[in-house]
Amino acid sequence: DKGQWYTIVIKDNNHFIEIRDSLKLLPFSVKRIGNSFKTKHKKLEMEYTGFRYAGCVITDEEKKYIANDVLVVKEALEIMFNEGHNKLTIGSCCLEEYKNICKHTTKKLLDYDEMFPDIYTIVLNEQYKYNTVGEYIRKSYRGGWCYLVKGKENKVYSNGTTADVNSLYPSMMHSESGNKYPVGLPKFWKGNLIPSEAIAENKYYFVRIKTRFYIKENMLPFIQIKGSFLYKGTEALETSDIYDKVTDKYYPFYRDNDGNMCDTRVELVLTMTDYELLKEHYELVDFEILDGCWFYSMTGIFDEYIDTYKEMKQKSTGALRELAKLFLNNLYGKMASSTDSSFKYAYVKEDNSIGFVPVIENNKAPGYIPVGSAITSYARNFTIRAAQKNYYGVGKPGFIYADTDSIHCDLPPEKIKGITVHDKNFCCWKLESCWDKAIFTRQKTYIEHVTAENLEPIEHPFNNIKCAGMPQKCKDLFEASMSSGLSIEDKKWGDEEREFLFDENGKQIVRTFNDFKAGLKVPGKLRPKRIRGGILLVETTYEMR
């Protein structure tokens, strides 16, 4: 239902031909597939611009480019299929492997269906607000913690370190972490308390609360509220109060469209992991526990699966190593899949272009959301606690930015606190890079000039440019604009590139880290445009908004 192709089925004389999108099984670029799987064929480079018309004959170079793309993916798919991984998506392959392990394991595991029943079929009493247990617990599900400290954006920092967790989600799923996971069916309670049985050693609980919240001094925020017109869904909120632009103040009340006065107490469903972190980081006002539920819990339920692919990753190279990484990192997401099976079917419109009709459906076998939510909650907790131990305030060196499994600090490696450093072990951090200069613009948008990797100085320092939505070609062009000595006569520059790199007098425009901010426009972005006969890649300008 998101406009992505999964399959096309063609019927011909009572025979069916199914065309699958390989990206759902191998979620990488063709270039990365070739490099990672060590395929015989490799991705070629080609200039996309040129004169095209309907029915034109492609050049030999274009033919070779297309054939090579197909052969790279073909080789990688053969490796997957030969290993028995022939499901439509990588998540489905991971789940199938895990189910097989549950069937044949000699360890103390319950049957898969006994551990992970379909809780979307369990109807709830209306006093719990949601129709089913699955809907109730899904409200606790949140993604990774991506946060740039407010007040530290758009500033150039020096002498910093970036630390990454080794395999964050597999680490949190493995018993090495000490994490326990809910299994089976829940027991619900009602009332402003957490019952003693919910906090027992062998239990895992979820709780629904209502409260106002205010961030404590020098604590990092992490609460997001999605689906509300009162809050920005991607913002880690410091308060539940509503900001008024006119007065430049926050208020604990607001008026709705009918003029009624409403308070800003928010309702949240939380994992027990997020609930404990919430109490540490925020002052809670007018706080009330509405209800909750607890599950029996187990540790080590993923160990055999994770150990299998961890060993394969450590002992293998090339295709098998990449395969192991895929299977380590894609099981957790399948646990959080919902019943939503909505899709679109295509039809030919009057102008002969393709149109789509949405079909709303909810009959997909879901994952076990209590585990899916607990995994991501443990992962957030792991990263947030590490960031907090290195945060000393807006005006002081320390933690600046985090993205799911990494923290970025303007501190030397020896001053990073509260993490265990190891280049491979689970639940440990790798000091991935040291940089002498960096700027952080917003979430997923920053530059670090890397001078060392894994504490080893590198021969050729480089700019690590991250910017969600900016194509590599635009990143390369921006980086070129930060160097000196470019020539306007160089034939590799197109007209728009020359306009970006040089002023009207032909003098180079030399940019700096400070130009990497909202309003930056870089030519060279290819935008797919649906036309009669297919998709056309139209060159446009990337703009940082």
C-alpha positions in Angstrom: 0.0 0.0 0.0 3.1 2.3 0.0 3.4 2.3 -3.8 6.2 -0.3 -3.9 6.0 -3.2 -6.3 6.4 -6.7 -4.8 5.1 -9.0 -7.5 3.6 -9.0 -10.9 1.7 -12.2 -12.0 1.2 -12.8 -15.7 -1.4 -15.4 -16.7 -0.8 -17.1 -20.1 -2.8 -20.2 -21.2 -3.5 -21.2 -17.6 0.2 -20.8 -16.8 1.3 -18.2 -14.3 4.6 -16.3 -14.5 5.5 -14.5 -11.3 7.9 -11.5 -11.4 9.3 -10.6 -8.0 11.1 -7.5 -6.9 14.6 -8.7 -5.8 15.0 -5.6 -3.6 12.7 -7.0 -1.0 15.0 -10.1 -0.7 18.3 -8.3 -1.2 17.7 -4.7 0.2 20.9 -3.2 -1.3 22.0 -1.2 -4.3 23.3 -3.3 -7.3 26.8 -1.9 -6.6 26.7 -3.0 -3.0 25.3 -6.5 -3.9 28.2 -7.0 -6.3 30.8 -5.9 -3.8 29.4 -7.7 -0.8 28.5 -11.0 -2.4 31.8 -10.9 -4.5 29.9 -11.6 -7.7 31.7 -12.3 -10.9 29.9 -9.3 -12.5 30.1 -5.9 -11.0 28.0 -2.7 -11.3 29.1 -0.5 -14.2 29.0 3.3 -14.3 27.0 5.1 -17.0 26.0 8.6 -17.8 22.2 8.8 -17.6 21.7 12.0 -19.5 21.2 12.0 -23.2 18.6 12.3 -26.0 15.9 9.7 -25.8 12.7 9.1 -27.8 10.0 6.5 -27.9 11.3 3.4 -29.7 14.9 4.6 -29.9 17.6 1.9 -30.2 19.8 1.7 -27.2 23.6 1.8 -27.6 25.9 -1.2 -27.1 27.2 0.5 -23.9 23.6 0.8 -22.5 22.9 -2.8 -23.4 26.0 -3.9 -21.6 25.1 -1.7 -18.6 21.6 -3.3 -18.3 22.8 -6.8 -18.8 25.5 -6.4 -16.1 22.9 -5.1 -13.6 20.8 -8.2 -14.3 23.7 -10.6 -14.0 25.0 -9.1 -10.7 21.5 -9.6 -9.1 21.1 -13.0 -10.8 24.4 -14.3 -9.2 23.3 -13.1 -5.7 19.9 -14.6 -6.1 21.4 -17.9 -7.0 23.4 -17.9 -3.8 20.2 -17.2 -1.8 18.2 -19.8 -3.5 21.0 -22.4 -3.2 20.9 -21.8 0.5 17.2 -22.5 0.5 16.1 -18.8 1.0 13.5 -18.4 -1.7 10.8 -16.4 0.2 9.6 -13.0 -1.2 11.3 -10.9 1.4 14.4 -11.2 3.6 12.2 -10.9 6.7 10.1 -13.9 5.7 13.3 -15.9 5.1 14.6 -15.0 8.6 11.3 -16.0 10.2 11.2 -19.3 8.3 14.7 -20.1 9.6 13.8 -19.2 13.1 10.7 -21.4 13.0 12.8 -24.4 11.8 15.2 -23.9 14.7 12.3 -23.8 17.1 11.1 -27.2 15.7 14.4 -29.0 15.9 16.2 -27.4 18.8 17.4 -29.5 21.7 17.4 -26.4 24.0 14.6 -25.5 26.4 12.4 -23.7 23.9 8.6 -23.8 23.6 6.9 -24.4 20.3 6.9 -21.3 18.1 3.1 -20.9 18.1 3.0 -21.5 21.9 5.6 -18.8 22.5 4.2 -16.4 20.0 0.4 -16.8 19.6 -1.7 -14.4 17.4 -2.7 -11.8 20.0 -4.6 -9.8 17.4 -7.4 -12.4 17.6 -7.9 -11.8 21.4 -10.7 -9.3 21.9 -10.3 -6.8 24.7 -13.0 -5.4 27.0 -13.8 -1.8 25.9 -12.5 -0.5 29.3 -9.0 -1.1 27.8 -9.7 1.3 24.9 -8.4 -0.9 22.1 -10.2 -3.7 20.3 -7.6 -6.4 20.6 -4.5 -7.2 22.6 -2.4 -6.7 19.5 -3.7 -3.2 18.9 -3.1 -2.3 22.6 0.6 -3.4 22.6 1.3 -2.0 19.2 0.8 1.4 20.7 4.1 0.8 22.6 6.1 0.1 19.4 8.6 2.7 18.5 11.6 2.8 16.2 15.3 3.7 16.9 16.4 6.8 18.8 17.6 9.4 16.4 18.3 12.7 18.2 20.4 15.8 17.7 20.8 17.9 20.9 18.8 21.1 20.6 21.3 23.9 20.6 24.1 21.9 19.1 22.9 22.0 15.5 24.6 23.9 12.7 27.9 24.3 14.6 31.3 23.1 13.6 32.9 20.8 16.2 36.4 19.5 16.4 38.3 16.4 17.7 35.4 14.0 18.1 34.6 10.3 18.2 31.8 8.2 16.7 31.0 4.9 18.4 28.8 2.2 17.0 27.2 -0.8 18.7 28.2 -4.1 17.3 25.0 -5.6 15.9 22.6 -3.7 18.1 19.4 -5.6 17.6 21.0 -9.1 17.7 22.9 -8.0 20.8 19.7 -7.0 22.5 18.0 -10.3 21.5 20.8 -12.5 22.7 21.0 -13.7 26.4 24.4 -12.0 26.7 22.4 -8.8 27.2 20.5 -10.2 30.1 17.3 -9.1 28.4 14.1 -11.1 29.0 11.3 -11.4 26.4 7.5 -11.8 26.8 5.9 -15.0 25.6 2.4 -16.5 25.5 -0.7 -14.7 26.5 -1.0 -11.6 28.8 -2.8 -11.0 32.0 -4.5 -7.5 32.2 -5.0 -5.3 35.2 -7.0 -2.1 35.7 -6.2 0.7 38.1 -3.5 3.2 39.2 -0.8 0.7 40.2 1.6 -1.9 38.9 0.7 -5.2 40.6 3.5 -7.2 42.3 3.1 -10.1 39.9 3.9 -7.8 36.9 7.3 -6.8 38.3 8.4 -10.3 39.2 11.7 -11.6 37.8 10.1 -13.8 35.2 7.6 -11.2 33.9 7.5 -8.5 31.3 4.8 -5.8 31.4 3.3 -3.1 29.3 1.5 -0.1 30.9 -0.9 2.6 29.7 -0.5 5.9 31.5 -1.8 9.5 31.3 0.5 12.3 32.3 2.1 15.7 31.6 5.9 15.4 31.3 8.8 17.8 31.6 12.5 16.9 30.9 14.8 17.0 33.9 17.8 19.2 33.9 20.6 17.9 31.7 18.6 14.8 30.7 18.1 13.8 27.1 14.6 13.6 25.7 13.2 10.5 23.8 9.4 10.6 23.9 7.7 11.0 20.5 4.0 11.4 20.0 2.8 10.5 16.5 -0.6 11.0 15.0 -1.3 14.2 16.9 -1.7 17.7 15.4 -0.3 19.1 18.6 3.2 17.6 18.2 5.7 17.0 15.5 5.9 13.2 15.2 9.7 13.0 14.7 10.6 15.3 17.6 12.0 14.0 20.9 9.8 16.1 23.2 11.1 17.9 26.2 7.6 18.7 27.4 4.0 17.7 26.8 3.0 21.4 27.0 1.9 23.1 23.7 4.1 25.7 22.1 2.4 28.9 20.9 4.4 30.8 18.2 2.6 34.0 18.9 3.6 34.3 22.5 6.7 32.2 22.2 5.6 30.2 25.3 4.5 26.7 26.3 1.1 26.1 27.8 -0.4 23.1 29.7 -3.9 23.8 28.2 -5.2 24.5 24.7 -8.6 25.2 23.1 -10.0 22.8 20.5 -11.9 23.8 17.4 -15.1 24.1 19.4 -13.5 26.4 21.9 -13.4 23.8 24.7 -10.5 24.0 27.1 -8.3 20.8 27.0 -5.4 19.9 29.1 -2.2 18.5 27.6 -2.0 15.3 29.5 -1.0 12.7 27.0 -1.8 9.0 27.0 1.0 6.6 26.3 1.4 2.8 26.1 4.9 1.9 27.1 7.1 -1.2 27.5 8.4 -1.6 31.0 11.8 -0.7 29.7 10.6 2.7 28.3 8.5 3.3 31.4 11.5 3.0 33.7 13.6 5.3 31.4 10.7 7.8 31.3 10.7 8.1 35.1 14.5 8.7 35.1 14.5 11.4 32.4 11.2 13.3 32.9 9.3 14.9 35.8 5.8 13.5 35.6 2.9 15.7 36.6 -0.8 14.7 37.1 0.4 11.2 36.5 -1.9 8.2 36.4 -1.6 4.5 35.5 -4.7 3.6 33.6 -4.1 -0.1 33.1 -1.6 -2.6 31.8 -0.8 -6.2 31.1 2.0 -8.7 32.0 3.5 -11.7 30.3 5.7 -14.5 31.5 9.2 -13.9 30.1 12.2 -16.0 28.9 15.8 -15.3 28.1 17.8 -16.9 25.3 14.9 -17.6 23.0 16.9 -16.3 20.0 20.3 -17.6 21.0 20.5 -20.6 18.7 19.4 -18.6 15.7 21.8 -15.7 16.5 24.7 -17.9 17.4 24.4 -19.7 14.0 24.7 -16.6 12.0 27.2 -14.9 14.3 29.5 -17.8 13.8 28.9 -17.8 10.0 29.7 -14.0 9.9 32.9 -14.4 11.8 34.2 -17.4 9.9 33.1 -16.6 6.4 33.9 -14.0 3.7 32.1 -12.7 0.6 28.6 -14.0 0.0 28.2 -16.2 3.1 29.3 -13.4 5.4 26.8 -11.0 3.8 24.1 -13.6 4.1 24.9 -14.0 7.8 24.6 -10.2 8.3 21.3 -10.2 6.5 19.9 -12.9 8.8 21.3 -11.4 12.0 19.7 -8.0 11.3 16.3 -8.8 9.8 14.5 -11.2 12.2 13.5 -8.6 14.7 11.5 -6.5 12.2 9.3 -9.5 11.3 8.3 -9.8 14.9 6.7 -6.4 14.7 4.8 -6.9 11.5 1.0 -6.1 11.7 -2.1 -7.6 10.2 -2.2 -4.9 7.5 -2.1 -6.5 4.1 -3.5 -3.6 2.1 -2.3 -3.3 -1.5 -2.8 -1.6 -4.8 -3.6 -3.1 -8.1 -2.6 -1.4 -11.4 -4.7 -0.5 -14.3 -4.2 1.4 -17.6 -5.7 4.8 -17.5 -7.4 6.6 -20.5 -4.1 8.4 -21.4 -2.4 4.9 -21.4 -0.3 5.7 -18.3 -0.5 3.4 -15.3 -2.9 4.1 -12.4 -3.5 2.4 -9.1 -6.5 1.5 -7.0 -5.9 0.9 -3.2 -7.5 -2.1 -1.6 -7.7 -2.1 2.2 -7.1 -5.5 3.8 -6.1 -6.8 7.2 -5.7 -10.6 6.8 -2.0 -11.0 7.0 -0.5 -13.3 9.7 1.1 -10.8 12.1 4.3 -11.1 14.1 4.3 -11.2 17.8 4.3 -7.5 18.7 5.2 -7.9 22.4 8.6 -9.2 21.4 9.0 -6.8 18.5 8.2 -3.8 20.8 10.5 -5.1 23.6 13.5 -5.6 21.2 13.3 -2.0 19.9 12.7 -0.7 23.5 15.8 -2.4 24.8 17.8 -1.1 21.8 16.7 2.5 22.4 17.5 2.1 26.1 21.0 0.8 25.4 21.8 3.8 23.1 20.1 6.5 25.2 21.9 5.4 28.4 25.3 5.5 26.7 24.5 9.0 25.2 23.4 10.3 28.6 26.6 9.2 30.3 28.5 11.5 27.9 26.2 14.5 27.9 27.2 17.5 30.0 25.0 20.2 28.7 24.5 22.2 25.5 27.5 24.5 26.0 29.9 21.8 26.9 31.8 19.1 25.0 30.2 15.7 24.9 27.3 13.9 23.3 25.9 15.7 20.2 24.0 13.2 18.0 22.7 9.7 18.0 21.2 7.5 15.2 19.8 4.2 16.5 23.1 2.4 17.1 25.7 5.2 17.1 26.7 8.1 19.3 28.7 11.1 18.1 30.6 13.2 20.7 33.2 16.0 20.5 35.3 14.0 22.9 38.6 12.0 22.3 38.2 8.2 22.6 39.7 8.0 26.1 37.0 10.4 27.4 34.0 8.4 26.2 32.4 7.0 29.3 29.9 4.2 30.1 30.5 1.9 27.2 32.4 -1.3 26.8 34.7 -1.1 23.7 35.4 -4.1 21.6 35.4 -4.4 17.8 33.3 -7.6 17.5 31.6 -8.7 20.8 27.9 -8.3 21.3 26.6 -5.5 23.6 29.9 -3.7 23.0 30.8 -0.5 21.1 33.3 -0.1 18.3 35.1 3.2 18.1 34.3 3.4 14.4 35.9 6.7 13.6 37.7 9.8 15.0 37.2 13.1 13.2 39.0 16.4 13.4 36.0 18.4 12.2 32.2 17.9 12.0 28.9 19.6 11.6 25.4 18.2 12.5 22.6 19.9 10.7 19.6 17.8 11.7 18.6 14.2 12.0 20.5 12.0 9.5 22.2 15.0 8.0 25.8 15.7 9.0 29.5 15.7 7.8 32.4 14.3 9.7 36.0 14.7 8.4 37.3 11.2 9.4 41.0 10.9 10.3 41.1 7.5 12.0 39.1 4.3 12.0 39.1 1.9 14.9 41.7 4.2 16.5 44.1 3.7 13.6 45.0 6.8 11.6 44.1 6.5 8.0 46.3 7.5 5.1 43.7 9.5 3.3 41.3 11.3 5.6 37.8 11.8 4.0 34.5 13.6 4.5 31.8 11.2 5.6 28.7 13.0 4.3 25.3 11.8 5.4 22.1 13.4 4.2 18.8 11.6 3.9 17.4 12.1 0.5 20.5 13.5 -1.1 21.9 11.2 -3.9 25.5 10.2 -3.9 26.1 12.3 -7.0 25.0 15.5 -5.2 27.2 14.6 -2.2 30.2 14.2 -4.5 29.4 17.5 -6.1 29.1 19.3 -2.8 32.4 17.8 -1.6 34.1 18.9 -4.8 32.9 22.4 -4.1 34.7 22.4 -0.8 38.1 21.7 -2.5 40.1 24.4 -4.4 41.7 24.3 -7.8 38.7 23.3 -9.9 38.6 24.3 -13.5 35.5 25.6 -15.3 37.0 24.1 -18.5 36.8 20.6 -17.2 34.6 18.6 -19.5 33.1 16.5 -16.8 31.0 19.4 -15.5 27.6 19.9 -17.0 25.9 23.3 -17.3 24.1 23.1 -14.0 27.2 21.7 -12.2 29.3 24.6 -13.6 26.6 27.0 -12.3 26.9 25.4 -8.8 30.7 25.3 -8.7 31.6 28.7 -10.4 30.3 32.3 -10.3 29.3 34.3 -13.4 33.0 35.4 -13.8 34.2 31.8 -13.9 35.7 32.0 -10.4 35.2 28.9 -8.2 32.8 29.2 -5.3 34.5 27.5 -2.4 32.1 26.1 0.2 32.7 25.1 3.8 31.0 22.9 6.4 28.9 26.0 7.3 27.2 25.8 3.9 25.8 22.4 4.7 22.5 23.7 6.0 18.8 24.2 5.2 18.5 26.1 1.9 21.5 24.3 0.2 20.7 23.5 -3.4 22.7 20.9 -5.3 22.0 19.8 -8.9 22.1 16.2 -10.1 19.2 14.5 -8.4 17.3 12.0 -10.5 13.6 11.9 -9.8 11.5 9.1 -11.2 8.5 10.4 -13.2 5.7 8.1 -14.3 4.8 8.6 -18.0 3.0 6.7 -20.7 5.2 3.6 -21.3 7.1 3.5 -18.0 9.3 5.5 -15.7 11.5 8.4 -16.8 14.4 9.6 -14.6 14.2 13.4 -14.7 17.2 15.5 -13.5 16.3 18.0 -10.8 17.9 19.9 -8.0 18.2 18.6 -4.5 17.2 21.2 -1.9 17.9 20.8 1.8 14.7 21.9 3.5 
